Amino acid sequence: MIQAKSILYVYVETSLHAGSGRGLGAIDLPIQREQTTGYPMVQASGLKGRLRAETDPDNNPNPPEPRLSKDEWLTIFGPDAGENASEFAGAFSVGDLRLLLFPVRSLSGVFAWTTSVDVLQRFQRDALAAGVEFKKDDFPIPNEPANDKVYIGDNTDVLVGTSVVLEEFSFEKDESQKTAVNAIAKWIVDTVLPRETDFPEYTYWREQLPKKLCILPKNAFRDFATYATEVQTHIKIEPATKTVQSGALWTVESLPTDTVMYAPLMATPPRRKPPVIADGKAILEKVTALKLNRMHLGGDETTGQGMVALRFGGVK
């Protein structure tokens, strides 16, 4: 029984590789994607595992404040794998990390934050289920744009004449929905981007998002989310000759910097006896109160990839 709900917003600060194993296509190590849409994602198990590791009071030398006691941590996340793993389950549940805004190279303004009506509708559905409250006209999702059009807001800096050129594709501006685009951009700045009190360095990006937000046709957005990710080529050097080892060439796909994602959070009554936390709401309040502003997610940690900024929503 779900007793409490919340939501986690994630801002990708360095390229993020949440891998899906060996690929069968042109990319050797692709990222995780939804089966039906092809949108990039991070599976819930990976996200929860990282939150678990970051908050472990025994194995993390600098866990976030206020520190969880070992009993609280076990109640929230469940016991370690081993002989006692089947005694009880953790009361904290995490959903998949899904896509909200995807950055795409732009001929003007360097890059644009793109999304689609399909993505916005899904986000609003998931956010409502996670207890997010939308006031009237806060998040007015427009109808689907025409195939060659793009919805933009006021003071945009991605226009080239009357067009928005993303990668090698051009879309004609459609300003008929600029009131909706402005409202959505403001809501995302106020609610989703890292809090200015915790991240003063995000002041510039909070100002830039309304200028760069573009709502694309859903098929165009899907294509960018499929083909406009980062692909890095790796090699392995032969130590003696300092040349590439035979066959040691592979490619790795990553989500680009400035991607914005979200995941629902839920909690059930504590299953560990005797309970050290009263109920599901208290569990989520402990998790969302942690000063866990940044953490690593995905693979390639030693090369600086996967740094993300976090923002927890309120508990309902």
N, C-alpha and C positions, 0 to 999 in steps of 0.2 A: 504494500500500500504506500503510495507516494504521499508524503506529508508536506513537503516543501519543494519549491522550484526556484531556479535562478538561471542566469546565462553568463557565459564567458566570452569576451571579445578578445581576439588575438590579432595583433599587428605584426607582420613579418618584417624584421629589421635587416636580416641577412638571408641570402638564398636558402630555401628550406627544402630538404630532400627527405620526405617520408616515403621510403621505398616499398615497392610491391614485389621485390624479387627480380629474378632474371627475366628480361623482356623477350618477346618473340619477334618484335619489329626492328626498326632502325635504331632504336635506343636500347642500349644494353640493360640499364638500370632505370626503369621508368618510375614515376611517382604513383601514389595511390589515387585511384579515380573511382567515381561512382559508376556502377555497371550500366545504368539506364541513360544517364545524361552525359557521361564522360567528363563531368566537372571534376577538377582536383579536389581532394579531401585529405584529412588525416583521420585514420580510424580511431575510434574511441579508446581502444585498448592502449594505443601508443600515448595518447594524451593523458589518460588516467595514470598510466605507469610513470610518466614523467612527473606529474603532480605528486604522486606517491613518493617518488625518490626525493623530490625537492623538499618535502615536508617531514621526512624521516628523522626523528630526533636523535637516533642512534648513529646512523651512517652518514648523515650530512653534517659536516662540522659547523656550518653556518645556516641552520634552518631559518625560514622567515619568522618574524615576530608577528603576533605573540606566539611563542613556541607551543606546539602541541605536546602534551605528555604522551608517553608510550601507550598508555591505556586509551587515551583519546584517539591517537593515530590508528591503533588497531581497530577501534570501534568504527572509525570513518572508512578506512581502506580495507580492512580485513586482515587476517593473519598472513605471515610470510608463507611462501611455498614450502612445503615440507610435511612432516607428520601431522601437524595441527591445522593444515590448510582447510580441512573439511569440517572443522568445528563450528564455524559460523562465517557468514559472508559480510563484507563491509556494507555500511548503510548509505554510502555515497555513490551515485551513479553519474556517468559522464556520457554525453552523446558524441556522435561524430563531429569533427571540426569541418564546417562547410563554408563554401565560398560566398562572400558578399560583394567585395570589390576586387577587380583584377586589373593591375596596371598594364598599359599597352603603350609602346613607343608612339609618339605623336610628332608630326612634322612641325607643329607649333606648340610651345609650352612644355617641351621635353617629353612628357608622358601624360596620359589621361587615365583617370580611374574609371573603368567601364563596369557596367552591370546591365541587367536586362529586366524586363517586366517579370519574366519567369522566375528569375533569382529573387527579385524583391518580393514577389508574392509568396514564395517559399519561405523567405526569411521572416516575413510578417506572420505567417502561420506558425512557424517554429517559435518565434519570439512570444506570441500570444500564449502558446502552450507552455512556455517557460515562465509565464507570469508577468511579462513586460506589458505595461499599459500604454496604449497609444491614445493621446487626446485627439479630439476632432481636428482634422486638417493638418495634423503633425506629420503624417506619413502617407500622403495621397498618391497612390500608385496609378499612373496613367494607363491608357490603353496601349496596345502594342504599336510601335512605330512602323511605318512603311519600310520595305526592305532596303531602300537606299537612303533612309533618313536617320538622323540621330537627334535625340532630345538633349538640349543643353540649357543651362540657366543663365542668369545675368552675369555680366563681367567675366565671361569665359575667356581663357587665354589659349585655347586649343584651335581656334578658327584660323583657316587660311582662306581669306576672302569670305565665301559663303559655305565653305566646306570644312569638315573635320577629316584629316588624313591620318589614319592609324595604320602603322606598318606601311604596306603598299596599297591600302584600300581607302577609298574616299566615300564619305557620307555627306549628304546635303543637310545643313542645319535645319531643324524644326523647332522654332521658338514658341509653338502653340502651348507647350506644356512647361514653360519655364517657371511658372509659379510652383508647380509640383516638384520640379527638379530642385529649386531653391529650398523648398520645405524639407525634402528628403536629405539634401546636403546638410542643412542646419541640424536636423535630428541626428544624423550620423556623427557630426562634429561634437555635438553636445553629449551624446549617449554612448558612442562606440569607440571613438579615438581615445588613446591613453589620456587620463586625466591631467590637466595642466598643473595641478598641485603636485602630482607625482613626477610629471615629465615636462618641466618648463621648456625643454628643447623642442617640444612639439608645437609651439606657438606658430611657427612658420607653416607647418603642415596643416594645422587647423584653418589657417587663412587660405591655403592653396586648394583644399578639397572642393569648396564650392565652385572654384574657377575651372577645375579639371574634371568634374563629374559628368559623365556621358551615359545616357541610357540607350543602348543599342538594340536593334532587332535581335530576337533570341537566337536565331541561327548564326548570325554574325558573332555574337558574344560566345556561343559555344565553340565556334571555330578558333577564336582567339585563345580561349581557355584551353583548347586542345593543342594548338600549334605555336603559340607565342610564349611558351615557357622557356626557361633557360636550359640549354643543353651544354654541358661542359665535357671536354675531352680529356681523358687521363691516360698517362703512360707510366711504365715502370722502367727505371734506368738500370742497366747492368753496371754494378759498382766498379768493376775493373776497367771497363772500356768507356764508361760514361755514355753509352749508346742505348737506344731503346731495346729492351729484351724482345725477342721474337714472340709475336702474338700478344704482347702486353699492351694492348690498346683497347680502351673501352670508353663509353659515353654514359654520363649521368644526367638525369633530368631533375630540375629543381623548380619550385615555385619562386617567382621573382620577388625581390625586395619591394615593399610597400603593398603587398597583398593584404587584404583585410578579410578575416574569417570569424566564425562564431560557433559556439557549441552550447547546447542546453545542459543544465546541471539539475540533478534531482536527489532527494534523500528520502529514505524510508525510516521507520522506527528502528532504533538500534537493535541489532541481533545478538550482540555480545552480552553475556550475563555475568555478574550484575551490571546494568548499564551505568556508564560514567557520564553520559550525555543524555539529557532528558528525552529529546525527541528529534524528528527529522529536521524541523526548523532550526533547532539549536545546532545541529550538525552543519547545515549549510551556512549558518551565521558564523561559525568558527572558520569554515573554509574561506568564505568571502572576506572575512576580516583580516586574513593573513596579508602581510605586506610583501606579497609575492609579485613584484612589478615586472621582473624579467626572468626568463629561463631559456634553456636550450631545448629544442624540440627536433626530433628526427635524427638523421645520421650525419656523419662527417663533422662531428663536434670539434675535432682537433684542427680542422681547417677553417674554423670560424663560422661555419654555416649553422643555420637553424636558430639564431637568436630572435626571440619574439618578445614583444611588450604585451602585458596582460591588463585587462580591466574586467572586474567582476561587476555584474549587475546586482540589483537589490534582491532580497529574498522574499518570496510570496508563499 
